[in-house]
Amino acid sequence: MKRRFQRRKPIVYAFIDSQNLNLGTQKVGWKMDWRKFRQYLEKKYNVTKAYMFIGYMPEHVALYEQMHDSGYVVVLKPTVDMNIIDDQVKPEKDKPPTKGNVDADLVLHAMKEMPNYSKAIIVSGDGDFFGLVEYLDQKKKLLHIMTPNWQYSSLLKSFEKYIVRIDQLRKELSYRDRKKS
Protein backbone atom coordinates (compact mmCIF):
# COMPACT_ATOMS: atom_id res chain seq x y z
CA MET A 1 0.00 0.00 0.00
CA LYS A 2 1.45 3.32 -1.08
CA ARG A 3 1.19 6.32 1.13
CA ARG A 4 0.60 9.65 -0.40
CA PHE A 5 2.56 12.41 1.16
CA GLN A 6 1.09 15.81 0.73
CA ARG A 7 3.62 18.52 0.47
CA ARG A 8 2.89 21.15 3.06
CA LYS A 9 2.56 24.68 1.81
CA PRO A 10 5.01 27.09 3.38
CA ILE A 11 3.60 29.57 5.88
CA VAL A 12 4.04 32.96 4.24
CA TYR A 13 3.75 36.36 5.92
CA ALA A 14 3.80 39.71 4.13
CA PHE A 15 5.17 42.89 5.71
CA ILE A 16 3.85 45.95 3.91
CA ASP A 17 5.19 49.51 4.03
CA SER A 18 1.85 51.13 3.17
CA GLN A 19 3.15 54.62 2.48
CA ASN A 20 5.88 53.37 0.14
CA LEU A 21 3.37 51.19 -1.70
CA ASN A 22 0.64 53.82 -1.85
CA LEU A 23 2.90 56.65 -3.01
CA GLY A 24 4.78 54.36 -5.40
CA THR A 25 1.65 53.27 -7.25
CA GLN A 26 0.18 56.79 -7.29
CA LYS A 27 3.46 58.08 -8.71
CA VAL A 28 2.90 55.95 -11.80
CA GLY A 29 -0.74 56.96 -12.12
CA TRP A 30 -3.00 54.55 -10.27
CA LYS A 31 -4.44 53.65 -6.88
CA MET A 32 -4.19 50.29 -5.19
CA ASP A 33 -7.35 48.37 -4.39
CA TRP A 34 -6.37 47.11 -0.95
CA ARG A 35 -8.93 44.29 -0.89
CA LYS A 36 -7.74 42.99 -4.28
CA PHE A 37 -4.13 43.20 -3.13
CA ARG A 38 -4.85 41.12 -0.02
CA GLN A 39 -6.70 38.52 -2.09
CA TYR A 40 -3.84 38.46 -4.59
CA LEU A 41 -1.29 37.84 -1.83
CA GLU A 42 -3.37 34.98 -0.49
CA LYS A 43 -4.09 33.33 -3.85
CA LYS A 44 -0.71 33.81 -5.53
CA TYR A 45 1.66 33.35 -2.57
CA ASN A 46 -0.44 31.67 0.12
CA VAL A 47 0.04 34.64 2.46
CA THR A 48 -1.66 33.75 5.73
CA LYS A 49 -0.81 37.02 7.53
CA ALA A 50 -0.33 40.37 5.87
CA TYR A 51 0.95 43.07 8.21
CA MET A 52 0.05 46.58 7.02
CA PHE A 53 2.27 49.22 8.62
CA ILE A 54 0.68 52.64 8.43
CA GLY A 55 0.89 56.02 10.12
CA TYR A 56 -2.12 56.81 12.30
CA MET A 57 -4.25 59.82 11.45
CA PRO A 58 -7.64 60.17 13.20
CA GLU A 59 -9.40 61.18 9.96
CA HIS A 60 -8.48 57.82 8.36
CA VAL A 61 -10.02 55.46 10.92
CA ALA A 62 -12.53 54.17 8.33
CA LEU A 63 -9.61 53.21 6.04
CA TYR A 64 -7.90 51.26 8.85
CA GLU A 65 -11.15 49.43 9.57
CA GLN A 66 -11.58 48.65 5.85
CA MET A 67 -8.04 47.26 5.71
CA HIS A 68 -8.67 45.14 8.79
CA ASP A 69 -11.93 43.87 7.27
CA SER A 70 -10.00 43.00 4.08
CA GLY A 71 -7.74 40.69 6.07
CA TYR A 72 -4.73 42.81 7.01
CA VAL A 73 -3.17 42.93 10.44
CA VAL A 74 -3.06 46.73 10.72
CA VAL A 75 -0.12 48.08 12.71
CA LEU A 76 -0.60 51.78 13.42
CA LYS A 77 2.33 54.06 14.03
CA PRO A 78 2.04 57.54 15.57
CA THR A 79 2.63 60.21 12.95
CA VAL A 80 4.73 63.34 13.04
CA ASP A 81 3.29 66.49 11.55
CA MET A 82 6.14 67.67 9.38
CA ASN A 83 4.42 71.07 9.17
CA ILE A 84 5.40 71.91 12.73
CA ILE A 85 9.11 72.15 13.42
CA ASP A 86 10.32 73.63 16.72
CA ASP A 87 6.71 74.62 17.47
CA GLN A 88 6.66 76.85 14.37
CA VAL A 89 3.94 76.23 11.79
CA LYS A 90 5.30 76.37 8.25
CA PRO A 91 3.52 78.37 5.56
CA GLU A 92 0.95 76.34 3.59
CA LYS A 93 2.98 76.23 0.33
CA ASP A 94 6.06 74.83 2.11
CA LYS A 95 4.23 72.07 3.98
CA PRO A 96 5.69 68.58 3.63
CA PRO A 97 3.37 65.60 4.28
CA THR A 98 2.64 64.02 7.61
CA LYS A 99 5.18 61.28 8.25
CA GLY A 100 4.61 57.94 9.94
CA ASN A 101 8.00 56.24 9.97
CA VAL A 102 7.04 52.58 9.91
CA ASP A 103 10.41 51.11 8.90
CA ALA A 104 11.58 50.16 12.39
CA ASP A 105 8.20 48.63 13.26
CA LEU A 106 8.18 46.57 10.06
CA VAL A 107 11.66 45.21 10.76
CA LEU A 108 10.79 44.52 14.41
CA HIS A 109 7.64 42.58 13.50
CA ALA A 110 9.42 40.63 10.76
CA MET A 111 12.05 39.55 13.30
CA LYS A 112 9.61 38.84 16.14
CA GLU A 113 7.38 36.75 13.88
CA MET A 114 10.25 34.84 12.24
CA PRO A 115 9.61 31.59 14.17
CA ASN A 116 6.00 31.62 12.91
CA TYR A 117 6.60 31.78 9.14
CA SER A 118 8.70 29.85 6.68
CA LYS A 119 8.83 32.60 4.03
CA ALA A 120 8.40 36.37 4.06
CA ILE A 121 7.41 38.93 1.47
CA ILE A 122 8.62 42.49 2.01
CA VAL A 123 6.43 45.02 0.22
CA SER A 124 8.50 48.17 -0.28
CA GLY A 125 11.11 49.60 -2.58
CA ASP A 126 12.86 51.35 0.31
CA GLY A 127 16.57 50.68 0.73
CA ASP A 128 16.17 51.03 4.50
CA PHE A 129 15.06 47.39 4.44
CA PHE A 130 18.36 46.17 2.96
CA GLY A 131 19.57 44.70 6.28
CA LEU A 132 16.29 42.85 6.84
CA VAL A 133 16.20 41.54 3.27
CA GLU A 134 19.82 40.42 3.51
CA TYR A 135 19.15 38.60 6.80
CA LEU A 136 15.99 36.92 5.50
CA ASP A 137 17.90 35.81 2.41
CA GLN A 138 20.73 34.34 4.54
CA LYS A 139 18.17 32.45 6.63
CA LYS A 140 16.41 31.20 3.45
CA LYS A 141 13.22 32.94 4.58
CA LEU A 142 12.87 35.53 1.80
CA LEU A 143 10.22 34.72 -0.80
CA HIS A 144 9.89 38.10 -2.55
CA ILE A 145 10.44 41.82 -2.39
CA MET A 146 7.42 43.47 -3.94
CA THR A 147 8.23 46.98 -5.13
CA PRO A 148 5.59 49.51 -6.18
CA ASN A 149 7.33 50.27 -9.48
CA TRP A 150 10.70 50.25 -11.26
CA GLN A 151 12.05 53.09 -9.12
CA TYR A 152 13.19 51.11 -6.11
CA SER A 153 16.38 51.57 -4.13
CA SER A 154 19.64 50.58 -5.78
CA LEU A 155 20.46 48.82 -2.49
CA LEU A 156 17.89 46.18 -3.42
CA LYS A 157 19.37 45.53 -6.89
CA SER A 158 21.53 42.69 -5.54
CA PHE A 159 18.27 40.89 -4.68
CA GLU A 160 16.89 41.22 -8.21
CA LYS A 161 15.82 37.55 -8.35
CA TYR A 162 13.33 38.24 -5.55
CA ILE A 163 11.84 41.43 -7.05
CA VAL A 164 8.19 41.49 -8.12
CA ARG A 165 7.11 44.85 -9.52
CA ILE A 166 3.56 45.70 -8.50
CA ASP A 167 3.17 48.24 -11.32
CA GLN A 168 3.11 45.26 -13.69
CA LEU A 169 -0.01 44.03 -11.86
CA ARG A 170 -1.97 47.24 -12.37
CA LYS A 171 -4.85 45.61 -14.29
CA GLU A 172 -5.39 43.07 -11.51
CA LEU A 173 -4.89 45.35 -8.50
CA SER A 174 -6.02 48.86 -9.40
CA TYR A 175 -8.94 50.50 -7.69
CA ARG A 176 -11.92 51.23 -9.89
CA ASP A 177 -14.60 53.55 -8.59
CA ARG A 178 -17.78 51.48 -8.79
CA LYS A 179 -19.94 54.61 -8.79
CA LYS A 180 -18.48 55.76 -12.11
CA SER A 181 -18.84 52.37 -13.84
Secondary structure, DSSP 8 states (H G I E B T S, - for coil): -----------EEEEEEHHHHHHHHHHTT--B-HHHHHHHHHHHH-EEEEEEEEEE-GGGHHHHHHHHHTTEEEEEEE-B-TTEETTEE--GGG----B---HHHHHHHHHHTGGG-SEEEEE---GGGHHHHHHHHHTT-EEEEEESSS---GGGGGGGGGEEEGGGGHHHHB---TTT-
